[in-house]
């Protein structure tokens, strides 16, 4: 009888897990394919693979999620509707108190984007991320997921990449996940070349995360692009969407597509206190 009960319980658990996965896929599809998405953003899905990426990071509609530096809102267009009803979405944007013109413009445009569509974005919690300022990107030790897309090279150049990973660790609850997508440099690329090109080695990102206390749980090739050599005149900005060389070899770089990217999943150990 006990063995039968165990089999029944196991079957129910498997069914519940499968059902949850099916619900999550449905929610991803709704958010990714929604008519609300900016057309130019949706055209990049073939390179950014949002549904598969969020599934790899284990993002669920009932979670609290911090997106670090959402920029113009590419991923926010997906995460905000996904989390609106049962979760919490923190958009940790550029600091308000800044003299950087680019930061000012992009944050202002982001605020206008949210205000223009309250049915989608009325529950977005806009915070800030700027380690030198000591501002809080979210509630410490309370977040299920921290996600960052193509930002590590910026923090390297600014000189606070390790502080960034330390803050991610502090934000996450024990057992929480940090998801990192970043332009991928060839193994052995030195730090100066990484900073100049925008491409970062997997080893460097892993080292920063591990120094903060994270454990690397998994890697995915979902955002890989084997056509990208990571060797271009203007670094990663040579490729679309930037196309910094203008019309020079434009067709060549369009054929390559967006950059080759690592997709790394780190976990904050469940038995480690916040730092």
C-alpha positions as CSV (number, residue, x, y, z in Angstrom):
1,X,0.0,0.0,0.0
2,X,2.8,2.4,0.9
3,X,4.6,1.7,-2.4
4,X,1.3,2.4,-4.3
5,X,0.8,5.7,-2.3
6,X,4.4,6.7,-3.2
7,X,3.8,6.1,-6.9
8,X,0.6,8.1,-6.8
9,X,2.2,11.0,-5.0
10,X,5.1,10.9,-7.4
11,X,2.7,10.9,-10.4
12,X,0.8,13.8,-9.0
13,X,4.1,15.8,-8.5
14,X,5.1,15.0,-12.0
15,X,1.7,16.1,-13.3
16,X,1.8,19.3,-11.3
17,X,5.3,20.1,-12.6
18,X,4.3,19.4,-16.2
19,X,1.2,21.6,-15.8
20,X,3.2,24.4,-14.3
21,X,5.7,24.2,-17.2
22,X,2.8,24.3,-19.7
23,X,1.3,27.3,-17.9
24,X,4.6,29.1,-18.0
25,X,5.1,28.4,-21.7
26,X,1.6,29.8,-22.3
27,X,2.4,32.9,-20.3
28,X,5.7,33.4,-22.1
29,X,4.0,33.1,-25.5
30,X,1.3,35.6,-24.6
31,X,3.8,38.1,-23.4
32,X,6.3,37.6,-26.3
33,X,3.7,37.5,-29.1
34,X,1.4,40.3,-27.7
35,X,0.4,43.1,-30.0
36,X,1.8,45.6,-27.4
37,X,5.3,44.9,-28.3
38,X,7.4,47.4,-30.3
39,X,7.7,46.0,-33.8
40,X,11.4,46.7,-34.0
41,X,11.9,44.9,-30.7
42,X,10.0,41.8,-31.8
43,X,12.1,41.5,-34.9
44,X,15.1,40.8,-32.7
45,X,13.5,37.8,-31.1
46,X,15.4,35.4,-33.4
47,X,18.6,36.5,-31.8
48,X,17.4,37.2,-28.2
49,X,15.1,34.2,-27.8
50,X,13.1,35.6,-24.9
51,X,10.8,32.7,-24.2
52,X,13.6,30.1,-24.2
53,X,15.8,32.4,-22.2
54,X,13.3,33.2,-19.5
55,X,12.4,29.5,-19.3
56,X,16.1,28.6,-18.8
57,X,16.3,31.1,-15.9
58,X,13.1,29.6,-14.4
59,X,11.1,32.8,-14.4
60,X,7.5,32.2,-13.3
61,X,4.5,34.6,-13.3
62,X,4.2,34.6,-9.5
63,X,7.8,35.6,-8.8
64,X,9.5,38.8,-7.8
65,X,12.0,39.8,-10.5
66,X,14.5,42.6,-10.9
67,X,15.7,43.5,-14.3
68,X,19.0,45.4,-14.1
69,X,19.3,48.4,-16.5
70,X,16.2,47.8,-18.7
71,X,17.3,50.5,-21.1
72,X,14.5,51.2,-23.6
73,X,12.4,48.4,-22.3
74,X,13.1,45.5,-24.6
75,X,12.7,42.8,-22.0
76,X,10.3,45.0,-19.9
77,X,7.7,44.7,-22.6
78,X,7.7,40.9,-21.9
79,X,8.4,40.8,-18.1
80,X,5.9,43.5,-17.0
81,X,2.8,41.8,-18.5
82,X,4.1,38.3,-17.5
83,X,4.4,39.4,-13.8
84,X,1.6,41.9,-13.6
85,X,-1.1,39.9,-12.0
86,X,0.7,37.5,-9.6
87,X,4.3,38.7,-9.4
88,X,6.3,41.8,-8.9
89,X,8.5,43.4,-11.5
90,X,11.3,45.8,-10.4
91,X,12.9,47.8,-13.2
92,X,16.2,48.8,-11.8
93,X,17.1,51.7,-14.2
94,X,19.8,54.3,-14.5
95,X,20.1,56.7,-11.5
96,X,18.0,59.8,-11.4
97,X,20.8,61.9,-10.0
98,X,23.3,61.7,-12.9
99,X,25.1,64.0,-15.2
100,X,25.3,61.4,-17.9
101,X,23.2,62.6,-20.8
102,X,22.5,59.1,-22.2
103,X,21.3,57.9,-18.8
104,X,19.0,60.9,-18.5
105,X,17.5,60.5,-22.0
106,X,16.9,56.7,-21.7
107,X,15.4,56.8,-18.3
108,X,13.1,59.7,-19.3
109,X,11.9,57.7,-22.4
110,X,11.4,54.6,-20.3
111,X,9.2,56.6,-17.8
112,X,7.2,57.9,-20.7
113,X,6.8,54.4,-22.1
114,X,5.4,53.1,-18.9
115,X,3.0,56.1,-18.4
116,X,1.6,55.7,-22.0
117,X,0.4,52.1,-21.3
118,X,-1.0,51.8,-17.8
119,X,-2.9,48.6,-18.6
120,X,0.5,46.9,-19.1
121,X,2.9,48.9,-16.9
122,X,0.9,50.4,-14.0
123,X,2.4,47.9,-11.5
124,X,6.0,48.2,-12.6
125,X,8.2,49.2,-9.6
126,X,10.9,51.5,-11.0
127,X,14.1,51.5,-8.9
128,X,17.7,52.4,-9.6
129,X,20.9,50.5,-10.0
130,X,24.2,52.3,-9.5
131,X,26.5,50.7,-7.0
132,X,28.6,53.8,-6.4
133,X,25.5,55.7,-5.3
134,X,24.4,53.1,-2.8
135,X,20.8,53.1,-4.0
136,X,18.7,50.0,-3.7
137,X,17.5,48.2,-6.8
138,X,15.0,46.2,-4.8
139,X,14.2,44.6,-1.4
140,X,17.4,43.0,0.0
141,X,17.1,39.2,0.4
142,X,13.5,39.1,-1.0
143,X,13.8,38.6,-4.7
144,X,13.4,35.4,-6.7
145,X,15.2,36.4,-9.8
146,X,17.7,39.0,-10.9
147,X,18.2,39.3,-14.6
148,X,20.7,41.3,-16.7
149,X,21.1,41.4,-20.4
150,X,24.3,42.6,-22.1
151,X,25.4,44.9,-19.3
152,X,28.5,43.4,-17.7
153,X,30.9,45.1,-20.2
154,X,29.5,48.5,-19.1
155,X,30.2,47.8,-15.4
156,X,33.7,46.6,-16.3
157,X,34.4,49.9,-18.1
158,X,32.9,51.9,-15.1
159,X,35.1,49.9,-12.7
160,X,32.3,48.5,-10.5
161,X,31.5,45.1,-12.0
162,X,32.3,43.2,-8.8
163,X,30.2,45.5,-6.8
164,X,27.4,44.9,-9.2
165,X,27.5,41.1,-8.6
166,X,27.8,41.7,-4.9
167,X,24.5,43.7,-5.0
168,X,22.8,41.0,-7.1
169,X,23.7,38.5,-4.3
170,X,22.3,40.8,-1.7
171,X,19.0,41.2,-3.6
172,X,18.3,37.5,-4.0
173,X,16.6,35.4,-1.4
174,X,18.4,32.2,-0.5
175,X,18.1,29.8,-3.4
176,X,17.3,32.7,-5.8
177,X,18.7,32.8,-9.3
178,X,20.8,35.3,-11.2
179,X,20.5,35.2,-15.0
180,X,23.2,36.7,-17.1
181,X,23.2,37.2,-20.9
182,X,26.4,38.8,-22.2
183,X,28.3,39.3,-25.4
184,X,30.9,36.4,-25.4
185,X,34.6,36.9,-26.1
186,X,37.0,34.3,-27.1
187,X,38.6,32.4,-24.1
188,X,41.8,34.2,-23.0
189,X,40.8,37.7,-24.2
190,X,42.4,40.2,-21.8
191,X,40.4,42.7,-19.8
192,X,41.5,45.7,-21.8
193,X,40.3,44.1,-25.0
194,X,37.0,43.1,-23.3
195,X,36.4,46.6,-22.2
196,X,37.1,48.0,-25.7
197,X,35.1,45.5,-27.7
198,X,32.1,44.9,-25.4
199,X,32.7,41.2,-25.5
200,X,33.5,39.4,-22.2
201,X,34.8,36.0,-21.6
202,X,32.6,33.4,-19.8
203,X,35.5,32.8,-17.3
204,X,35.5,36.5,-16.3
205,X,31.7,36.6,-15.7
206,X,31.8,33.3,-13.7
207,X,34.7,34.6,-11.6
208,X,32.9,37.8,-10.7
209,X,29.7,35.8,-9.8
210,X,31.6,33.3,-7.7
211,X,33.5,36.0,-5.9
212,X,30.1,37.4,-4.8
213,X,29.1,34.0,-3.5
214,X,27.1,32.6,-6.4
215,X,27.3,29.0,-7.7
216,X,27.2,28.4,-11.4
217,X,24.2,26.1,-12.0
218,X,24.0,25.8,-15.7
219,X,24.9,27.2,-19.1
220,X,22.8,27.5,-22.2
221,X,23.6,28.0,-25.9
222,X,20.2,29.4,-26.6
223,X,21.7,32.8,-27.5
224,X,24.8,31.6,-29.3
225,X,25.6,32.8,-32.7
226,X,28.4,30.8,-34.4
227,X,28.6,33.3,-37.3
228,X,30.0,35.9,-34.9
229,X,33.8,35.9,-34.6
230,X,33.7,38.6,-31.9
231,X,36.5,40.3,-33.9
232,X,35.1,43.5,-35.5
233,X,36.5,47.0,-36.1
234,X,34.1,48.7,-33.7
235,X,33.6,45.7,-31.3
236,X,30.2,44.4,-30.7
237,X,28.7,47.7,-31.9
238,X,29.8,46.8,-35.4
239,X,26.9,44.3,-35.5
240,X,23.2,45.0,-35.5
241,X,21.3,46.7,-34.0
242,X,24.1,49.4,-33.6
243,X,25.8,49.0,-37.1
244,X,28.3,51.6,-36.1
245,X,30.1,51.5,-39.4
246,X,27.0,52.7,-41.2
247,X,26.9,51.6,-44.8
248,X,30.4,50.1,-44.7
249,X,30.0,46.3,-45.1
250,X,26.5,46.7,-43.8
251,X,25.2,43.6,-45.6
252,X,28.1,41.5,-44.2
253,X,27.2,42.5,-40.6
254,X,23.5,42.1,-41.1
255,X,24.2,38.5,-42.4
256,X,26.1,37.8,-39.2
257,X,23.3,39.1,-37.1
258,X,23.5,40.1,-33.4
259,X,26.4,39.0,-31.2
260,X,27.3,35.6,-29.9
261,X,26.1,35.5,-26.3
262,X,26.7,33.4,-23.2
263,X,23.6,32.6,-21.1
264,X,24.5,31.7,-17.6
265,X,22.4,30.7,-14.6
266,X,23.8,31.3,-11.1
267,X,22.2,30.4,-7.8
268,X,22.6,32.0,-4.4
269,X,23.1,29.0,-2.1
270,X,20.2,28.4,0.2
271,X,22.4,28.2,3.3
272,X,24.3,31.4,2.9
273,X,23.3,34.7,4.6
274,X,23.0,38.0,2.7
275,X,26.3,39.9,2.6
